[in-house]
């Protein structure tokens, strides 16, 4: 997740807003793990270029998932299936990078405002 800071180009941000809540990504060994609040969701996969390919699991099921990120990794779309119906892919999930909070200071006639 910090490859961009090391000069390797854009990569997955730590958090994205989605219709299923905020998904948080982190590296665990060679895999990327994403967790989200909907039904205690978890994604485990490997990043290949701008695609994260792996599996998803929630309290109510699981299956395969492919998350395709935009070239700058600011947004994504996902397609996923359920283990019982591997030929039927849903495409109704997307996300937008959660912006980092930036603190600003302003010098005014009344002093420094943070």
Secondary structure by P-SEA (a helix, b strand, c coil): ccccccccccccccbbbccccbbbbbbcccbbbbbbcccbbbbbbcccccbbbbccccccccbbbbbbbccccccbbbbbbcccccccccccccccccccbbbbbbbccccccc
